[in-house]
């Protein structure tokens, strides 16, 4: 008998038919004697519908009220799934973030979990109930509803699993595991039976959508066994490993991509040690993600920076920078037609022929590199968005032509 946390995404609970199918998955595990905590997202499309309603009322709605609104999506799917299980004779109860004891900071729309008081959750499990947890949400110290931002339900699931010492956290989605790249772009992509947590962290941060970066970070911190599965097809999925032994040992494990990327140019900044710190702190305070920072030019007393951010956050980032007194006199501009393309794998930095081959593949396809960045196990570039699919397919053919 095991204690399992199972997370089901929006497509997995996107209709009553799909909710019934999720109930089947949970019941099969329950019949094997396992205790189950299921974490659910809002039904597919529901969060976007709620955001559209907010937009009709106010183009710049209060972040606090926006969280109160969009958090209702998970409440609906949690209640419906609990009803489906109860109707079949299985004791179940739906719990919201506050009832789960999830406490967060007060960065509305992008909150982070501070701690979980799992007493209520453990009590329900001890009474034999299947707990259906509303993902993506919590409460701050003042009792306000908060949401965890993109991938928040994944993060909820891993945090809950760690809080109750679950044997495994299973992420059910519409794909049957982690692939070498997005199979919707490259049909020849193949599923990995296992992937190291370090590689998974990089792939998630660089755009692999199957797991969110904050969920993988939490799993790595707690060493929580993690598995990606499909709620549509039965299979073993992909296991996230914490040990190197027995793992697949390709130097390049995957190709990751982010379609909507923008680049901010901050020119003629004061060339002192605090300028870059001021820029990063300003954006970090609002939870704006920075993917790359490049010093692109240096003149007497002045310096130019190029900083990449998600396109969705470009407008907010530009406003913050333009209004900052710390950047007085700097010229700020941007472009929003870029995408990030990356290869990920152990030993990329030390295997220098891989770097040369990476850039040769792009050159042969006449894909210009706007900005490049490298790390221990990744190599990333910004390219024009219109060439993203071509770049993914070309790199996959060059580095990942073999299948399991």
C-alpha positions in Angstrom: 0.0 0.0 0.0 1.4 3.4 -1.0 0.4 7.0 -0.6 0.3 8.6 -4.0 -0.3 12.2 -5.2 -1.8 12.3 -8.7 -2.1 15.6 -10.5 -4.5 15.9 -13.5 -4.2 18.9 -15.9 -6.8 20.9 -17.7 -7.2 18.5 -20.7 -7.5 15.6 -18.3 -10.5 17.1 -16.6 -11.7 19.1 -19.6 -15.2 17.5 -19.8 -17.5 15.4 -17.8 -16.4 12.4 -19.9 -12.8 13.1 -19.1 -13.6 13.6 -15.4 -15.2 10.2 -15.3 -12.1 8.8 -17.0 -9.9 10.3 -14.2 -12.2 8.8 -11.6 -11.5 5.4 -13.3 -7.7 6.0 -12.9 -8.1 6.9 -9.2 -10.4 3.9 -8.5 -7.9 1.5 -10.1 -5.2 2.7 -7.8 -7.6 2.6 -4.8 -8.6 -1.0 -5.6 -4.9 -1.9 -5.4 -5.0 -0.6 -1.8 -3.3 2.8 -2.3 -4.3 6.1 -0.6 -4.8 8.8 -3.2 -4.6 12.6 -3.1 -5.6 14.0 -6.5 -4.7 17.5 -7.4 -6.7 19.0 -10.3 -6.4 22.0 -12.6 -9.3 24.0 -13.9 -11.2 22.4 -16.8 -9.5 23.1 -20.2 -10.2 26.6 -21.3 -11.9 27.7 -18.1 -9.0 29.9 -16.8 -8.8 31.7 -20.2 -12.6 32.2 -20.1 -12.4 33.8 -16.6 -9.5 36.0 -17.7 -11.5 37.2 -20.7 -14.4 38.1 -18.4 -12.0 40.1 -16.3 -10.6 41.9 -19.4 -14.2 43.0 -20.3 -14.5 44.7 -16.9 -11.0 46.2 -16.6 -8.1 45.9 -18.9 -5.8 46.1 -15.9 -7.7 44.4 -13.1 -6.7 44.3 -9.5 -4.3 41.3 -9.1 -6.0 40.4 -5.8 -9.4 40.2 -7.4 -8.0 38.4 -10.4 -6.7 35.7 -8.2 -10.1 35.5 -6.4 -11.7 35.0 -9.8 -9.5 32.5 -11.6 -9.1 30.3 -8.5 -12.8 29.3 -8.9 -11.8 27.1 -11.9 -10.1 24.5 -9.8 -12.9 24.6 -7.3 -15.3 23.5 -10.0 -13.2 20.6 -11.3 -12.4 19.4 -7.8 -16.0 19.3 -6.8 -17.1 17.5 -9.9 -14.4 14.8 -9.6 -15.4 14.2 -5.9 -19.0 13.9 -7.0 -18.0 11.3 -9.6 -16.2 9.2 -7.0 -18.9 9.5 -4.4 -21.5 8.4 -6.9 -19.5 5.2 -7.5 -19.3 4.5 -3.8 -15.8 5.8 -3.0 -15.5 8.2 -0.1 -14.1 11.5 -1.5 -13.8 15.1 -0.4 -12.8 18.2 -2.3 -10.5 20.7 -0.5 -9.5 24.2 -1.6 -6.1 25.7 -1.0 -6.9 27.2 2.3 -8.5 24.0 3.6 -5.3 22.2 2.5 -3.3 24.5 4.7 -1.3 26.0 1.8 0.2 29.3 2.8 1.9 31.5 0.3 3.5 35.0 0.0 1.3 37.8 -1.3 2.7 38.2 -4.8 -0.7 37.9 -6.5 -1.0 35.9 -9.7 2.6 34.5 -9.1 2.6 33.5 -5.5 5.1 31.0 -4.0 4.3 28.4 -1.4 5.8 29.2 2.0 4.6 26.1 3.9 1.7 23.6 4.2 -0.1 22.7 7.4 -1.0 19.2 6.4 -3.1 18.3 9.5 -6.5 18.4 7.8 -5.1 16.6 4.8 -3.7 13.8 6.9 -6.9 13.5 8.9 -8.9 13.0 5.7 -6.5 10.3 4.5 -6.6 8.5 7.9 -10.4 8.4 7.6 -10.1 6.6 4.3 -11.2 9.4 2.1 -9.8 10.2 -1.4 -8.8 13.9 -1.2 -9.4 16.0 -4.3 -7.3 19.0 -4.0 -7.8 22.2 -5.9 -4.4 23.0 -7.4 -2.9 26.4 -8.3 -4.0 28.2 -5.2 -3.3 29.1 -1.6 -3.8 31.8 1.0 -1.4 34.5 2.2 -0.9 35.6 5.8 -3.8 38.1 5.6 -6.2 35.4 4.3 -6.3 36.5 0.7 -6.7 34.0 -2.0 -3.6 33.7 -4.1 -2.7 31.8 -7.3 0.7 30.2 -8.1 1.0 31.3 -11.7 1.8 29.2 -14.7 2.2 25.5 -13.9 0.8 26.2 -10.4 -1.1 22.9 -10.2 2.1 20.9 -10.8 3.8 22.9 -8.0 0.8 22.3 -5.7 1.0 18.6 -6.3 4.8 18.3 -5.6 4.5 20.5 -2.5 1.6 18.4 -1.1 3.4 15.2 -1.9 6.4 16.4 0.1 4.2 17.6 3.0 2.6 14.2 3.5 5.7 12.1 2.6 4.0 10.5 -0.4 5.8 7.6 -2.1 5.4 9.2 -5.6 4.0 12.3 -7.2 2.4 11.4 -10.6 1.8 14.1 -13.1 -1.0 13.1 -15.5 -1.2 15.1 -18.7 -2.2 14.7 -22.4 1.2 13.2 -23.4 2.5 9.9 -22.1 5.9 11.1 -20.9 8.8 13.4 -21.5 9.9 13.5 -25.1 13.2 14.4 -26.8 11.3 17.5 -28.1 7.8 18.6 -28.7 6.2 15.8 -30.9 3.8 18.3 -32.3 6.7 20.0 -34.0 8.9 17.0 -34.6 6.8 13.7 -35.2 10.1 11.7 -34.9 10.5 12.7 -31.2 10.7 9.8 -28.9 9.8 9.2 -25.2 12.4 9.0 -22.5 11.8 6.2 -20.0 13.8 8.3 -17.5 15.5 11.6 -17.3 17.8 13.1 -14.7 16.4 15.8 -12.5 19.2 18.2 -13.6 18.2 17.7 -17.3 14.5 18.0 -16.5 15.2 21.3 -14.6 16.8 22.7 -17.7 14.3 21.4 -20.1 11.4 22.8 -18.0 13.1 26.2 -17.7 13.8 26.3 -21.4 10.3 25.7 -22.5 9.4 21.9 -22.3 5.8 22.3 -21.3 5.2 18.8 -19.8 6.5 19.9 -16.4 6.7 23.4 -14.9 10.1 24.6 -13.7 8.9 25.4 -10.2 7.4 21.9 -9.8 10.7 20.3 -10.8 12.6 22.6 -8.5 10.4 21.6 -5.6 10.8 17.9 -6.5 14.5 18.3 -6.6 14.6 20.1 -3.2 12.6 17.4 -1.5 13.9 14.5 -3.7 10.3 13.6 -4.3 9.9 10.7 -6.8 8.3 12.2 -9.8 6.6 10.5 -12.9 4.9 11.9 -16.0 2.0 9.8 -17.3 -0.9 10.1 -19.7 -4.5 10.2 -18.5 -5.5 9.1 -21.9 -3.3 6.0 -22.4 -2.0 3.4 -19.9 1.8 3.3 -19.7 4.8 3.6 -17.5 5.5 7.2 -18.5 8.8 9.0 -17.8 10.5 8.8 -14.4 12.5 11.7 -13.1 15.7 10.2 -11.5 18.0 11.4 -8.8 20.7 8.9 -9.4 22.9 8.7 -12.5 23.2 4.9 -12.5 21.1 3.1 -15.0 19.9 6.3 -16.8 20.0 6.9 -20.5 23.3 8.4 -21.2 23.0 10.5 -24.4 25.1 13.6 -24.3 22.1 15.5 -25.8 18.9 14.5 -24.1 16.4 16.9 -25.6 15.6 19.9 -27.6 13.6 22.6 -25.8 11.9 25.7 -27.2 10.0 28.8 -26.1 8.0 30.4 -28.8 7.0 33.8 -27.3 10.2 35.6 -26.3 11.1 39.3 -26.4 14.4 41.1 -26.1 14.8 44.4 -24.2 17.7 46.6 -25.1 18.9 49.0 -22.4 21.6 51.2 -24.0 23.9 53.8 -22.5 23.5 52.6 -18.9 25.9 53.9 -16.3 28.8 51.5 -16.2 28.9 50.8 -12.5 28.3 47.7 -10.4 24.8 48.6 -9.3 23.1 49.2 -12.6 22.6 45.6 -13.6 21.6 44.7 -10.0 19.0 47.5 -10.1 17.5 46.1 -13.3 17.3 42.5 -12.1 15.9 43.5 -8.7 13.3 45.7 -10.3 12.0 42.9 -12.6 12.3 40.2 -9.9 10.2 42.3 -7.5 7.3 41.8 -9.9 8.0 38.2 -10.6 9.1 38.8 -14.2 11.2 35.9 -15.5 14.6 36.7 -17.1 15.9 34.1 -19.4 19.1 35.7 -20.7 21.2 38.7 -19.8 23.9 39.8 -22.2 26.3 42.7 -22.1 26.3 43.6 -25.8 28.5 46.7 -25.8 30.8 48.6 -23.5 31.9 52.2 -24.0 33.7 54.7 -21.8 31.6 55.0 -18.7 28.6 53.4 -20.4 27.3 49.9 -21.1 24.5 48.3 -23.1 22.5 45.3 -22.0 20.1 42.9 -23.8 17.7 41.0 -21.6 15.2 38.4 -22.7 11.7 38.0 -21.1 8.5 36.2 -22.0 6.5 38.2 -24.5 3.5 38.2 -22.1 5.6 40.1 -19.6 7.2 42.6 -22.1 4.8 45.4 -21.6 5.0 45.3 -17.8 8.8 45.0 -17.9 9.2 48.0 -20.3 7.0 50.2 -18.1 9.0 49.3 -15.0 12.3 50.1 -16.7 11.1 53.3 -18.4 9.8 54.6 -15.1 12.9 53.6 -13.1 14.9 56.6 -11.8 17.9 54.3 -11.6 18.0 54.1 -15.4 17.7 57.8 -16.0 19.4 58.7 -19.4 19.4 55.1 -20.7 17.7 54.4 -24.0 15.3 51.5 -23.7 13.9 49.6 -26.8 12.6 46.1 -27.5 11.7 43.5 -30.2 9.0 40.9 -29.8 9.5 38.5 -32.7 11.9 36.0 -31.1 11.9 32.4 -29.8 14.3 30.5 -27.7 15.9 27.2 -29.0 18.0 25.0 -26.7 19.8 21.7 -26.5 20.0 20.0 -23.1 22.1 17.2 -21.8 24.9 16.1 -19.5 28.4 17.2 -20.6 27.4 19.7 -23.3 29.8 22.3 -22.0 32.8 20.0 -22.0 32.0 18.3 -25.3 33.1 21.2 -27.5 32.3 19.5 -30.9 28.6 19.7 -29.9 28.8 23.5 -29.7 30.3 23.7 -33.2 27.8 21.3 -34.6 24.9 23.1 -33.0 25.8 26.4 -34.7 26.6 24.7 -38.0 23.2 23.1 -38.1 21.5 26.5 -37.6 23.9 28.1 -40.2 23.1 25.5 -42.8 19.4 26.3 -42.4 20.1 30.1 -42.7 18.9 30.7 -39.2 20.6 33.7 -37.7 21.4 33.8 -34.0 20.4 37.0 -32.2 21.7 36.1 -28.7 23.5 33.0 -27.4 23.9 31.6 -23.9 25.5 28.5 -22.5 25.7 26.5 -19.2 26.9 23.2 -17.9 24.2 21.2 -19.5 22.5 23.6 -22.0 23.2 25.7 -25.0 20.5 28.3 -25.9 20.0 30.8 -28.6 17.4 33.4 -29.5 16.3 33.3 -33.1 13.5 34.8 -35.2 10.2 33.2 -34.2 9.3 32.2 -37.7 12.3 29.8 -37.8 11.5 27.9 -34.6 9.9 24.8 -36.1 12.7 24.5 -38.7 15.3 24.9 -36.0 13.7 22.2 -33.7 13.5 19.7 -36.6 17.0 20.4 -37.8 18.6 20.0 -34.4 16.6 16.9 -33.6 17.7 15.3 -36.8 21.4 16.2 -36.0 21.5 15.1 -32.4 18.5 12.7 -31.6 17.8 10.5 -34.6 17.9 7.2 -32.7 14.9 6.0 -30.6 14.7 3.7 -27.6 
